[in-house]
Amino acid sequence: MANAYENDRRLAANAHEGVLSRRVMAFVIDYVLVGLMMFPAYVVAFFFALLTLGLGFYVFPILFFLIAALYFGLSLSSVSQATPGMRVMDLMMTSDSGQPIDFVTAILHLVVFWILNSVLTPFILLVGLFTERGRLLHDIALGTATVRASRWTGPAY
């Protein structure tokens, strides 16, 4: 698989400048939005639990993971290749080959991030300071990269 970032004429030389700090801000924005979506979901789950005589309360522990997975999976695999927080911060995610991210890769990206973050704590952000293009461990493992959306024209088909 060819690496789209080496000698790529579609990518401006400064497409990776400030990506790491923008990712942190996009993360904050996205998790605030996920938190806002949690409130109506918990209300619906609460009434579902009442209707099922308490059995629905078993949904509560996994509700955050379901909503966050759908939020990130659907938004990263959309046409914009970015979550709403990433769009605000002028970021998008693409594969190493320059192709769009599919739904499964977007979900895997989130799950691997959660696993690495729980094991390595926020020290995973330090990896981005020492890698090319500010990539984090889960980006390297899954073959993805985050670029400035305004400086990326997309794959040349």
C-alpha positions as CSV (number, residue, x, y, z in Angstrom):
1,M,0.0,0.0,0.0
2,A,1.4,3.3,-1.1
3,N,1.8,6.1,1.5
4,A,-0.1,9.1,0.3
5,Y,1.8,11.5,2.4
6,E,5.2,11.0,0.8
7,N,5.8,13.4,-2.1
8,D,2.1,14.1,-2.3
9,R,1.2,17.2,-4.3
10,R,-2.3,17.3,-2.9
11,L,-1.1,18.0,0.6
12,A,0.3,21.4,1.5
13,A,3.7,21.4,3.4
14,N,2.1,22.8,6.5
15,A,-0.9,20.4,6.6
16,H,0.2,19.0,9.9
17,E,1.1,22.2,11.7
18,G,-0.8,22.5,15.0
19,V,-2.7,19.2,14.5
20,L,-1.9,17.9,18.0
21,S,-3.2,21.0,19.8
22,R,-6.3,21.1,17.5
23,R,-7.0,17.5,18.3
24,V,-7.0,18.1,22.0
25,M,-9.6,21.0,21.5
26,A,-11.6,18.8,19.1
27,F,-11.6,16.1,21.8
28,V,-13.0,18.5,24.4
29,I,-15.7,19.7,22.0
30,D,-16.7,16.2,20.9
31,Y,-17.0,14.9,24.5
32,V,-19.1,17.9,25.5
33,L,-21.4,17.1,22.6
34,V,-21.5,13.4,23.6
35,G,-22.2,14.5,27.2
36,L,-25.1,16.6,26.0
37,M,-26.5,13.6,24.0
38,M,-26.3,11.5,27.1
39,F,-28.9,13.5,29.0
40,P,-31.9,12.6,26.7
41,A,-30.6,9.1,26.3
42,Y,-30.6,8.6,30.1
43,V,-34.1,10.0,30.3
44,V,-35.3,7.5,27.7
45,A,-33.4,4.7,29.3
46,F,-34.9,5.6,32.7
47,F,-38.4,5.3,31.4
48,F,-37.5,2.2,29.5
49,A,-36.2,0.7,32.8
50,L,-39.5,1.7,34.6
51,L,-41.5,-0.1,31.8
52,T,-39.4,-3.2,32.1
53,L,-39.8,-3.3,35.9
54,G,-36.1,-2.5,36.4
55,L,-34.5,-4.7,33.8
56,G,-33.7,-1.7,31.7
57,F,-31.3,-0.3,34.3
58,Y,-28.8,-2.8,32.9
59,V,-28.6,-0.5,29.8
60,F,-27.1,2.4,31.8
61,P,-23.5,1.1,32.1
62,I,-23.1,0.6,28.3
63,L,-25.2,3.6,27.2
64,F,-22.2,6.0,27.1
65,F,-20.1,3.6,25.0
66,L,-23.0,3.0,22.6
67,I,-23.7,6.7,22.1
68,A,-20.0,7.6,21.8
69,A,-19.3,4.8,19.4
70,L,-22.2,5.8,17.1
71,Y,-21.2,9.5,17.3
72,F,-17.6,8.9,16.3
73,G,-18.3,6.0,13.9
74,L,-21.0,7.8,12.0
75,S,-19.2,11.2,11.9
76,L,-15.7,9.9,11.0
77,S,-17.1,7.7,8.2
78,S,-19.2,10.5,6.8
79,V,-18.3,12.6,3.8
80,S,-16.5,15.2,5.9
81,Q,-14.3,12.5,7.5
82,A,-14.5,14.4,10.8
83,T,-16.5,14.7,13.9
84,P,-18.2,18.0,14.6
85,G,-15.4,19.0,17.0
86,M,-12.8,18.2,14.3
87,R,-14.7,20.3,11.8
88,V,-14.7,23.3,14.1
89,M,-10.9,22.9,14.5
90,D,-10.4,22.4,10.7
91,L,-9.3,18.7,11.0
92,M,-10.2,15.6,9.1
93,M,-9.0,12.0,9.4
94,T,-7.8,9.9,6.5
95,S,-6.0,6.6,5.9
96,D,-2.3,6.4,5.1
97,S,-3.3,5.6,1.5
98,G,-5.4,8.8,1.4
99,Q,-8.7,6.9,1.2
100,P,-11.7,7.8,3.4
101,I,-12.2,6.1,6.7
102,D,-14.9,3.4,6.9
103,F,-17.3,2.9,9.8
104,V,-15.5,-0.1,11.2
105,T,-12.1,1.7,11.2
106,A,-13.7,4.7,12.9
107,I,-15.1,2.4,15.6
108,L,-11.7,0.6,16.0
109,H,-10.0,4.0,16.2
110,L,-12.2,4.9,19.2
111,V,-11.9,1.6,20.9
112,V,-8.1,1.4,20.5
113,F,-7.9,5.0,21.8
114,W,-9.9,4.1,24.9
115,I,-7.8,1.0,25.6
116,L,-4.5,2.9,25.2
117,N,-5.7,5.8,27.2
118,S,-6.8,3.6,30.0
119,V,-3.4,1.8,30.1
120,L,-1.1,4.7,29.3
121,T,-3.3,7.5,30.7
122,P,-3.0,10.8,28.8
123,F,0.7,10.2,28.2
124,I,-0.4,8.9,24.8
125,L,-0.5,12.5,23.7
126,L,3.3,12.7,24.3
127,V,3.8,10.3,21.5
128,G,2.4,12.9,19.1
129,L,5.3,15.2,20.0
130,F,7.9,12.7,18.7
131,T,6.2,11.2,15.6
132,E,6.0,12.5,12.1
133,R,2.8,14.4,11.4
134,G,1.8,14.4,15.1
135,R,0.3,10.9,14.9
136,L,-0.7,9.1,18.1
137,L,-0.2,5.4,18.8
138,H,-3.7,4.4,17.7
139,D,-3.2,6.4,14.5
140,I,-0.1,4.4,13.7
141,A,-1.7,1.1,14.7
142,L,-4.7,1.6,12.4
143,G,-2.9,3.4,9.6
144,T,-4.7,6.7,9.9
145,A,-3.6,10.3,10.1
146,T,-5.3,13.6,11.0
147,V,-4.7,16.5,8.7
148,R,-5.9,20.1,8.4
149,A,-9.0,19.8,6.3
150,S,-8.4,23.1,4.5
151,R,-5.1,21.9,3.2
152,W,-6.1,18.4,2.0
153,T,-7.9,18.0,-1.3
154,G,-8.6,14.3,-1.0
155,P,-7.5,11.2,-2.9
156,A,-6.8,11.4,-6.6
157,Y,-9.0,8.7,-8.1
